[in-house]
Amino acid sequence: IVRGFIMQIKLQSNDYHVLVNTLGAELNSYSSPEGKEYIWNSDPTYWLRSSPLLFPAVGNVRNGETVIKDHIYQMPKHGFCKESEFEVTEQTENSITFLLKANEETQKHYPYHFELRLAYHLNGSTLSMDYRVTNKDSETMYYHIGAHPGFMCPVNPGENIENCILRFEKEENFISYEYDIKNLEFNFKHKVQQKAEGNTLPLTIPMFDQDAVFFEKTNSHRVSFLNTVTEKGVSVYYPDFESLAIWTPAGGKAPFLCLEPWNGSAIFHQDDDVFAHKYGIIALEAGKEATYHLEISLIE
């Protein structure tokens, strides 16, 4: 078990390489045998993360505060994992398991006793990510969980967002909720019909003028981010997640796109400030555990 210092760990399989970090159990790199990088490089000019683990909150709570067990807690946007150092409990050449246990720091924001594991397994051009949440508390525990991987765009020189599409495995109606950037919340009244053709969603720069685009439910549980000419890119399979958000910073200048499978979301206008009442909240009984599977595949 590694403790006390932050480190990047390399996984490899069939000349594919992955780098993961003990800080946040975050995926930092996924490259092909030719050396092509698919994961955003964390350039702080645009976004200093690459693939944060969202727990126990997805998005923000109102004014950064929420009520848990009748007490007010400060809850960072997307939770505290991105600033938490994880233990390494298992490791092979192509797999690794990270563990975060409730501790003095997490208890400042979230009073439950929990264990959170994220296991990565690299099999050539497919990277599996398995999340396991265990309730070690004596009462029901409430949480959100989500993924936030950022993918390079362009993967190839000369591409931008508008050369790319999202292709879902099934037909979608693409109704999304627009984020109210002024009040930092979603609103059920602000529905946006994204222009789509069957299972394909063209990407445009103005789509992201109000921050993330949030699909409350998708018929599909697989989405591919593809160049329209080459048909190459990445595919994300999210069988255990209800919702999908897509995001790049407004203006279209940032060379990446995030595909974010979520269980939960940022605050909604209609929500009160009790954490257990939050939109999409998960209730896990004492002593129980829940698992969530995600796969990222390179389409070369």
C-alpha positions in Angstrom: 0.0 0.0 0.0 1.4 3.4 -1.0 0.8 6.3 1.4 2.2 9.7 2.0 3.2 10.9 -1.5 1.5 11.4 -4.8 2.6 9.4 -7.8 1.6 8.6 -11.4 1.4 4.9 -12.2 1.7 3.4 -15.7 -0.4 0.5 -17.0 0.4 -1.2 -20.3 -1.2 -3.7 -22.6 -0.3 -4.5 -26.2 1.7 -1.3 -26.5 -1.2 0.8 -25.2 -0.3 2.9 -22.2 -2.3 4.5 -19.4 -1.1 6.9 -16.6 -3.2 7.1 -13.5 -2.5 9.3 -10.4 -2.8 8.5 -6.7 -4.2 12.1 -6.3 -7.9 11.6 -7.1 -7.4 8.2 -8.7 -7.4 10.3 -11.8 -6.8 9.1 -15.4 -4.0 11.4 -16.8 -3.2 9.7 -20.1 -4.3 7.0 -22.6 -2.1 6.6 -25.6 -2.0 4.3 -28.6 1.0 2.2 -29.8 1.7 5.0 -32.2 1.9 7.4 -29.3 -1.3 9.3 -30.1 -2.7 10.8 -26.9 -6.5 10.7 -26.3 -6.9 12.1 -22.8 -6.7 15.9 -22.2 -3.3 17.1 -20.9 -4.5 19.2 -18.0 -3.2 22.4 -19.4 -4.4 25.0 -16.8 -4.9 27.6 -19.5 -8.2 25.8 -20.1 -8.8 23.1 -17.4 -6.3 21.7 -15.0 -8.0 18.3 -14.6 -8.1 15.4 -17.0 -10.6 12.9 -15.6 -11.8 13.7 -12.1 -13.8 11.2 -10.0 -17.1 12.9 -8.9 -18.1 11.8 -5.4 -20.1 12.4 -3.2 -21.5 15.2 -5.3 -21.9 15.8 -9.0 -21.7 19.5 -9.8 -22.3 22.2 -7.3 -24.6 22.6 -4.3 -26.3 25.9 -3.6 -23.8 28.5 -2.4 -21.3 25.6 -1.7 -23.3 24.4 1.3 -25.6 21.5 2.0 -27.5 20.0 4.9 -26.5 16.5 6.0 -27.7 14.9 9.2 -29.2 18.3 10.2 -25.8 20.1 10.0 -24.5 22.4 7.3 -21.4 21.2 5.5 -19.3 22.9 2.9 -19.3 20.7 -0.2 -16.8 21.4 -3.0 -18.0 21.3 -6.6 -17.9 17.7 -7.8 -17.0 16.6 -4.2 -13.6 16.1 -2.6 -12.0 13.2 -4.5 -10.0 15.4 -6.9 -8.1 16.7 -3.9 -7.9 13.4 -2.0 -4.9 11.0 -2.1 -6.0 7.4 -2.7 -4.2 4.3 -1.5 -3.1 1.6 -4.0 -4.4 -1.7 -2.8 -3.7 -3.9 -5.9 -1.5 -3.5 -8.9 -0.4 -5.5 -11.9 1.1 -4.5 -15.3 -2.3 -3.7 -16.7 -4.5 -3.1 -13.7 -4.7 -1.1 -10.5 -7.2 -0.6 -7.7 -7.4 2.7 -5.7 -9.1 3.1 -2.3 -10.3 6.2 -0.4 -11.7 5.7 3.1 -13.6 8.2 5.2 -11.0 10.3 7.1 -10.7 13.4 9.1 -10.6 15.6 5.9 -13.6 13.9 4.2 -15.6 14.2 7.4 -15.3 18.0 7.3 -17.5 17.9 4.1 -19.4 14.6 4.4 -20.1 12.9 7.8 -20.6 9.3 6.5 -18.2 6.5 7.0 -17.5 5.1 3.5 -15.1 3.3 1.3 -14.7 4.2 -2.4 -12.7 2.0 -4.8 -11.9 2.7 -8.4 -10.2 -0.2 -10.3 -8.7 0.3 -13.8 -8.1 -2.6 -16.1 -6.4 -2.0 -19.5 -7.0 -4.5 -22.3 -5.4 -3.0 -25.4 -7.6 -0.4 -26.9 -10.2 -0.7 -24.1 -9.9 0.7 -20.5 -12.4 -0.6 -17.9 -13.1 1.5 -14.8 -15.0 -0.1 -12.0 -16.3 2.0 -9.1 -17.4 0.4 -5.8 -19.1 2.4 -3.0 -19.3 0.7 0.4 -21.4 2.2 3.2 -19.5 1.6 6.5 -21.9 3.8 8.4 -24.7 2.7 10.8 -27.3 4.5 8.7 -28.4 5.1 5.1 -25.8 7.1 3.2 -26.6 9.5 0.4 -24.4 10.3 -2.6 -23.9 11.1 -6.2 -21.2 9.5 -8.4 -20.0 10.4 -11.8 -17.1 10.4 -14.3 -15.6 13.4 -16.1 -13.0 12.2 -18.7 -11.7 14.9 -21.1 -10.8 13.8 -24.6 -8.3 15.6 -26.8 -9.9 17.5 -29.7 -8.1 17.6 -32.1 -6.6 14.1 -31.7 -5.4 14.9 -35.2 -4.0 18.2 -36.5 -6.6 20.6 -37.9 -9.7 19.3 -36.2 -12.0 21.2 -34.0 -15.2 20.5 -32.1 -17.3 21.3 -35.2 -15.6 18.6 -37.2 -16.9 16.1 -34.8 -20.2 14.3 -33.8 -21.5 12.3 -31.0 -23.0 9.0 -32.1 -25.2 7.1 -29.7 -26.0 3.4 -30.0 -29.8 4.1 -30.1 -32.0 6.9 -31.3 -32.2 9.8 -28.9 -34.5 12.9 -28.6 -31.6 14.9 -27.1 -33.7 17.1 -24.8 -31.2 18.7 -22.5 -31.4 21.1 -19.5 -29.5 24.4 -19.9 -27.3 25.4 -17.1 -28.3 28.8 -15.7 -24.7 30.2 -15.4 -25.9 33.3 -13.5 -27.6 31.4 -10.7 -25.4 28.3 -11.0 -28.2 25.8 -11.3 -30.2 23.7 -13.8 -33.9 24.5 -14.3 -36.6 22.1 -15.4 -38.2 25.1 -17.3 -35.2 25.6 -19.4 -35.3 22.6 -21.7 -33.3 22.7 -24.9 -34.0 20.6 -27.9 -30.7 19.7 -29.5 -30.8 19.3 -33.2 -30.2 15.7 -34.0 -30.5 13.1 -36.7 -31.5 9.8 -35.3 -28.7 8.6 -33.1 -26.2 11.4 -34.2 -25.7 14.7 -32.5 -23.6 17.3 -34.5 -21.4 19.4 -32.2 -21.3 23.2 -32.4 -19.4 25.9 -30.4 -22.6 27.8 -29.3 -24.0 24.6 -27.6 -21.6 25.3 -24.7 -22.3 29.0 -24.3 -24.1 28.2 -21.0 -21.5 25.6 -19.8 -22.3 21.9 -19.8 -25.1 20.3 -21.8 -27.0 17.8 -19.6 -29.1 14.9 -20.9 -31.2 13.8 -17.9 -31.7 10.3 -19.3 -30.3 8.6 -22.4 -31.8 5.6 -24.2 -28.3 4.6 -25.1 -25.5 3.7 -22.7 -22.7 4.0 -25.3 -21.7 7.2 -27.0 -18.8 7.7 -29.5 -17.0 11.0 -30.1 -16.0 10.8 -33.7 -14.4 12.9 -36.5 -17.0 13.1 -39.2 -14.4 12.4 -42.0 -12.2 9.7 -40.5 -14.8 8.1 -38.2 -12.1 7.8 -35.6 -12.1 8.9 -32.0 -13.3 7.4 -28.7 -16.3 5.5 -27.3 -17.6 5.6 -23.8 -19.8 2.7 -22.5 -21.7 3.6 -19.3 -24.2 0.9 -18.4 -24.6 1.9 -14.8 -25.1 5.6 -15.2 -28.4 7.4 -15.8 -27.4 10.7 -17.3 -24.7 12.2 -19.6 -23.2 15.6 -19.7 -21.0 17.0 -22.4 -18.7 20.0 -21.8 -16.0 22.1 -23.3 -15.3 25.7 -22.1 -17.4 28.3 -23.8 -16.0 29.8 -26.9 -14.8 26.6 -28.5 -11.1 27.4 -28.1 -10.2 24.7 -25.6 -8.9 21.6 -27.5 -10.9 19.0 -25.6 -14.4 17.7 -25.0 -15.6 15.9 -21.8 -18.1 13.1 -21.9 -19.5 12.7 -18.4 -21.7 9.8 -17.3 -23.5 10.9 -14.1 -25.7 9.5 -11.4 -26.9 12.8 -10.0 -26.3 16.4 -11.2 -25.6 19.9 -10.1 -28.3 21.7 -8.1 -31.7 22.3 -9.7 -33.7 25.5 -9.2 -36.5 23.5 -7.5 -34.2 21.7 -5.0 -34.0 22.6 -1.4 -30.7 22.5 0.5 -31.0 19.1 2.1 -28.4 16.8 0.5 -30.6 13.7 0.7 -33.3 15.5 -1.4 -30.9 16.4 -4.2 -31.8 15.5 -7.8 -30.7 11.9 -8.7 -29.5 11.2 -5.2 -28.6 7.6 -4.4 -29.5 6.0 -1.0 -27.3 3.2 0.1 -28.3 1.2 3.2 -25.9 0.6 6.1 -23.4 -2.2 5.4 -24.3 -2.4 1.7 -22.2 -1.6 -1.4 -22.9 -0.5 -5.0 -20.9 -0.9 -8.1 -20.7 1.1 -11.4 -18.9 0.1 -14.6 -17.5 2.3 -17.3 -15.4 1.6 -20.4 -13.3 3.9 -22.6 -12.4 2.4 -26.0 -10.2 4.0 -28.7 -11.5 3.9 -32.2 -8.5 4.0 -34.5 
